[in-house]
Amino acid sequence: MAMPTLAAPSRRSKNSSASPFAQRLQRLAKMVADASLGFMLVTNPKDVGYLTGFLGGDSYLLVPALVHQGRRPVIISDFRYKEELEDVGEVAEVFIRTKSMIEAIAEVVGGVAAGEGAGKIGIQAEYMTIAERAAIGRKLGPGGAKRLADTANVVPKLRVIKDEMEIGLIKKAAKIQEGALLAVLPTIKPGRTEADIAADLEAEMKRRGSSEPGFQSIVAAGANGSLPHYRPQTKKIAAGKSLLIDWGAVYQGYHSDMTRTFAMGKWPAKIAEIYKIVLEAQEMAADALAPGKLTTEIDAIARKHIARAGYAEFFGHGLGHGLGLNGHEEPRLTNMMAGVRLEAGMVVTIEPGIYLPGEGGVRIEDDYAITDKGATNLCSMKKTMEWCTL
């Protein structure tokens, strides 16, 4: 089959080899070769974005194992994104399909991955459906299904360690979300509903550059704060009660995630008690972050502190999770999974909580980048009880 027609490389490129995307593609190409594969078909849109900078979606990326020997990756997309994909030409060829994605994959693979010694094509088994895998295999012709090899978590392994650009984008997202909450705080008064506050908060994040909320913002008044993943409703904020806000921004694809717990005037006695415990647990765990530490070890620091205070049964979720192009990704800081050693470049949340049914809950959360010697808090918002008294 003839080589498919490809869009010309972007003329904006000055030094594409120095691009972080080119470097990521080269690392993936090595992993593909080490797995004895000829090519990797990347179908997860977040992974395509990580490797090329294009976050528009509906596009697949075929990465050869030996990009340094003249074969370039090919991104398969459609007319809607043609102009937007110009810059991607710096690191990959652009194939604008005029048929179905399955037919386009067969055409591209037939053009660049055919012949003796081409090797098998790795597919993202954790993301691609069985039906799509079967359809691609059929379209590749006789023996096509045998050319496809299941892989798992190949690109996510690359994404665990963030480079300076990624950490900067997460920090910018955190700055956006902090600015949004600071704008909304003066409007939070008794009588306003959870849903109203959530709507204002998400609008303020968008005004400051967030493409979307990182997740459905949690605004939990009073007793609703005992529900860790509560969805805002029409409950009104009341004086003398607590208010838990968990919100996140997305900037150029990268997520931030924070939680603060407030009191409307006087702190309820039990909420004030657990606030101090949670804040201590959060700070103790954050201070212990460092390369070489196990995620389970960090989780245990906060969990044991909360247990010593008599609230072990009221802290049932993991201490934290990784952040990046997804709001929740590796590594996981939890006692429910095997421990993973922290490495410089990982970005994680630290978010202990205590949840008391019928009374409310307290969770405090910041985002941390692991450094060579410890960790840096990417958030700057205060979390003292005095500051959190509205």
C-alpha positions in Angstrom: 0.0 0.0 0.0 1.3 3.5 -0.8 2.4 5.8 1.9 -0.7 7.9 3.1 -0.7 11.6 2.3 0.5 13.5 5.3 0.3 17.2 6.2 3.5 19.2 5.9 5.5 19.8 9.0 4.9 23.1 10.8 7.1 26.0 9.6 7.2 27.3 13.2 9.7 24.7 14.4 13.1 26.1 15.4 14.5 23.2 17.4 12.1 20.4 17.6 14.6 18.0 19.1 14.8 20.1 22.2 11.0 20.0 22.6 9.7 18.3 25.7 7.3 16.4 23.4 10.2 15.2 21.2 12.0 14.0 24.3 8.9 12.2 25.6 8.4 10.5 22.2 12.0 9.3 22.2 11.6 7.8 25.7 8.4 6.0 24.5 10.2 4.8 21.4 12.8 3.2 23.6 10.2 1.5 25.7 8.5 0.2 22.6 11.8 -1.2 21.3 12.5 -2.8 24.8 9.1 -4.5 24.6 10.1 -6.0 21.2 7.4 -4.1 19.4 7.7 -2.3 16.1 5.1 0.4 16.9 2.8 1.7 19.6 -0.7 2.9 18.8 -1.6 5.5 21.5 -5.4 6.0 21.7 -5.9 7.6 25.1 -6.4 11.3 24.4 -4.5 12.4 27.5 -1.5 10.3 26.4 -1.7 11.7 22.9 -1.7 15.2 24.5 1.3 14.3 26.7 3.3 13.1 23.8 2.5 15.8 21.3 0.9 18.8 23.1 -2.4 18.3 21.3 -5.3 18.0 23.7 -8.2 18.3 21.3 -9.1 14.6 21.4 -10.5 12.3 18.7 -7.0 11.6 17.5 -4.7 8.6 17.7 -0.9 8.5 17.5 1.3 5.8 15.9 4.8 5.8 17.4 7.6 3.7 15.8 10.2 2.1 18.0 13.0 3.7 16.1 12.1 7.3 15.6 15.8 8.3 15.5 16.3 6.2 12.4 14.0 8.3 10.2 10.6 7.1 10.9 8.5 9.8 12.5 5.4 9.3 14.7 2.1 9.9 12.9 -0.9 11.5 14.5 -4.3 10.5 12.9 -7.0 13.2 13.2 -9.7 14.9 11.1 -10.5 18.2 9.5 -11.8 19.8 12.7 -8.3 19.9 14.1 -6.3 20.5 10.9 -5.2 24.0 11.7 -4.8 23.3 15.4 -2.4 20.5 14.6 0.1 22.7 12.7 2.4 22.8 15.7 2.3 19.1 16.1 4.2 18.9 12.8 7.3 19.7 14.8 7.4 16.2 16.4 5.0 14.1 14.3 3.5 13.8 10.8 -0.2 14.7 10.7 -2.6 12.5 8.8 -6.0 14.1 8.3 -8.5 11.2 7.7 -11.4 11.4 5.4 -12.8 8.0 6.4 -13.5 6.3 9.7 -10.8 6.1 12.3 -10.5 2.3 11.9 -10.0 2.7 8.1 -7.5 5.5 8.7 -5.5 3.4 11.2 -5.3 0.5 8.6 -4.2 3.0 5.9 -1.5 4.6 8.1 -0.3 1.3 9.5 -0.3 -0.2 6.0 1.9 2.7 4.8 4.4 3.0 7.6 4.3 -0.3 9.5 4.1 -2.9 6.8 6.6 -5.4 5.5 9.1 -7.9 6.9 10.5 -7.1 10.3 7.9 -4.3 10.9 7.1 -5.9 14.2 4.0 -6.1 16.2 1.9 -3.0 17.0 1.3 -2.4 20.7 -2.2 -1.2 21.7 -3.3 0.4 25.0 -5.3 -2.6 26.4 -6.3 -0.6 29.5 -8.0 2.0 27.3 -9.0 0.4 23.9 -12.3 -1.6 23.9 -12.4 -5.2 22.8 -14.7 -4.2 19.9 -12.3 -1.6 18.6 -9.4 -3.9 18.8 -11.2 -6.6 16.8 -12.3 -4.0 14.2 -8.7 -2.8 13.7 -7.5 -6.4 13.5 -10.0 -7.2 10.7 -9.2 -4.0 8.8 -5.5 -4.9 8.8 -6.3 -7.9 6.7 -5.4 -11.6 7.0 -3.3 -12.1 10.2 -4.0 -8.5 11.2 -5.3 -9.4 14.7 -2.1 -11.3 15.3 -0.1 -8.1 14.7 -1.7 -6.4 17.6 -0.1 -6.9 21.1 -1.8 -5.8 24.3 0.2 -3.4 26.5 -0.7 -1.9 29.8 0.3 1.4 31.4 3.2 2.1 29.1 2.6 5.8 28.6 1.3 6.4 32.1 4.7 5.1 33.4 6.3 8.0 31.6 3.7 10.5 32.9 4.4 9.7 36.6 7.6 11.9 36.6 6.8 15.4 35.6 9.3 17.8 33.9 9.7 21.4 34.9 7.1 22.5 32.3 4.5 20.2 33.7 5.1 21.2 37.3 4.9 24.9 36.2 1.5 24.2 34.6 0.2 22.5 37.7 1.4 25.4 39.8 -0.4 27.8 37.5 -3.6 25.8 37.8 -3.3 26.0 41.6 -2.8 29.8 41.4 -6.0 30.0 39.3 -8.1 28.1 41.7 -6.8 30.0 44.7 -7.6 33.3 43.0 -11.1 32.0 42.2 -11.8 31.0 45.8 -10.4 34.3 47.2 -12.8 36.1 44.8 -15.8 34.0 46.0 -15.1 34.0 49.8 -16.4 37.5 50.5 -19.8 36.4 48.9 -20.2 33.4 51.1 -22.9 34.3 53.6 -25.6 32.4 55.6 -28.5 31.8 53.3 -26.5 31.2 50.1 -26.8 27.6 48.7 -24.1 25.1 48.1 -25.0 25.1 44.4 -24.8 28.9 44.1 -21.3 28.9 45.6 -20.1 26.1 43.4 -21.4 27.8 40.3 -19.6 31.1 41.3 -16.4 29.3 42.0 -16.3 27.4 38.7 -17.1 30.6 36.8 -14.3 32.5 38.6 -11.8 29.7 37.7 -12.8 30.0 34.0 -12.4 33.7 34.1 -8.9 33.2 35.3 -7.9 30.8 32.6 -9.1 27.3 33.7 -10.5 25.4 30.7 -12.9 23.5 33.0 -13.3 22.5 36.6 -11.0 19.6 37.5 -14.0 17.7 38.8 -17.5 18.6 40.1 -16.7 21.1 42.8 -17.6 20.0 46.3 -19.3 22.6 48.5 -20.6 20.8 51.5 -22.5 22.7 54.2 -22.7 21.5 57.8 -23.4 17.8 58.2 -23.0 17.3 54.4 -19.2 17.7 55.0 -19.1 14.1 56.3 -19.7 12.9 52.7 -16.2 12.9 51.1 -17.5 13.1 47.5 -20.6 15.1 48.2 -22.4 16.8 45.2 -23.6 20.4 45.9 -27.3 20.8 46.3 -29.7 23.5 47.5 -28.8 23.3 51.1 -28.2 26.8 52.5 -25.1 27.8 54.4 -25.9 28.5 58.1 -24.1 30.6 60.8 -22.2 28.6 63.3 -21.7 25.6 61.0 -18.8 24.3 58.9 -18.3 24.5 55.2 -16.0 22.2 53.2 -14.9 23.2 49.7 -12.9 20.9 47.5 -12.2 22.3 44.0 -9.8 22.1 41.2 -8.7 23.9 38.1 -7.3 22.7 34.7 -4.7 24.8 32.9 -3.4 23.7 29.5 -4.6 20.2 30.4 -2.9 20.0 33.8 -4.9 19.6 37.1 -4.6 21.1 40.5 -6.7 20.0 43.5 -7.2 21.6 46.9 -9.5 21.4 49.9 -10.2 23.9 52.6 -12.7 23.7 55.5 -14.3 26.8 56.9 -16.6 27.8 59.7 -19.3 30.4 59.4 -18.5 32.5 62.4 -18.1 30.3 65.6 -16.6 26.9 65.0 -18.7 24.0 66.2 -16.8 22.4 69.1 -16.4 19.0 67.5 -15.4 20.4 64.1 -12.8 22.7 65.8 -11.4 19.6 67.6 -10.9 17.5 64.5 -9.7 20.5 62.4 -6.6 20.7 64.6 -6.0 17.0 64.3 -6.4 17.0 60.5 -4.2 20.0 60.0 -1.4 18.4 62.1 -1.8 15.2 60.1 -1.6 17.1 56.9 1.5 19.0 57.8 3.3 16.0 59.3 2.8 13.9 56.2 3.8 16.8 53.9 7.0 17.4 55.9 7.9 13.7 55.4 7.7 13.8 51.6 11.0 13.0 50.0 12.5 10.8 47.3 12.9 7.2 48.4 10.0 7.3 50.9 7.2 4.7 50.3 3.7 6.0 49.6 2.4 3.7 52.3 4.9 5.2 54.7 3.6 8.7 54.1 0.0 7.5 54.4 0.8 5.9 57.7 2.1 9.1 59.2 -1.2 10.9 58.8 -3.3 7.8 59.5 -1.5 7.0 62.8 -1.8 10.5 64.0 -5.6 10.5 63.4 -5.8 7.1 65.0 -4.0 8.2 68.1 -6.6 11.0 68.5 -9.3 8.4 68.5 -10.7 9.0 64.9 -9.2 6.0 63.0 -12.6 4.8 61.8 -13.5 8.2 60.5 -10.6 8.4 58.0 -11.4 5.8 55.4 -9.9 7.1 52.1 -6.3 7.3 50.8 -4.1 10.1 51.9 -3.5 11.4 48.4 -2.9 10.8 44.7 -0.8 11.9 41.8 -1.7 14.9 39.7 -1.1 15.7 36.1 -3.2 15.5 32.9 -5.6 13.5 35.1 -6.9 14.7 38.4 -6.2 11.3 39.9 -3.2 9.3 38.6 -0.2 7.5 39.9 1.3 7.3 42.5 -1.5 6.6 45.1 -0.7 7.4 48.7 -2.9 4.8 50.4 -2.9 1.8 52.8 -5.0 -0.2 50.3 -2.2 -0.8 47.7 1.4 -1.8 47.7 3.8 1.0 48.4 5.6 2.9 45.6 8.9 4.8 46.2 8.6 8.5 45.7 10.8 10.1 43.0 11.8 13.6 42.3 9.3 15.0 39.7 6.3 13.3 41.1 3.4 15.6 42.0 1.0 14.4 44.7 -1.8 15.6 46.9 -1.8 15.3 50.7 -5.4 15.4 51.9 -6.3 13.7 55.2 -9.8 14.0 56.6 -12.1 13.1 59.5 -15.8 12.7 58.7 -18.4 12.6 61.4 -21.9 11.5 60.3 -24.6 14.0 61.4 -22.0 16.7 62.3 -19.8 17.4 59.3 -16.2 16.8 58.2 -12.8 18.3 57.8 -10.4 17.8 54.9 -7.3 19.9 54.1 -5.5 19.4 50.9 -2.5 20.8 49.0 -0.4 19.8 46.0 3.3 18.9 46.4 6.1 18.4 43.9 8.7 15.9 45.1 12.2 17.4 44.8 15.7 16.0 45.1 15.7 16.7 48.8 12.1 16.9 49.9 9.0 18.5 48.5 7.6 21.9 47.5 4.1 23.0 48.1 2.6 24.3 44.9 -0.2 25.9 46.8 0.0 29.1 48.8 -3.5 29.5 50.4 -3.6 29.7 54.2 -5.1 27.0 56.3 -5.1 28.2 59.9 -8.4 28.1 61.8 -8.2 31.9 62.1 -8.0 32.5 58.4 -10.7 29.8 57.7 -13.2 31.6 59.9 -15.6 33.5 57.7 
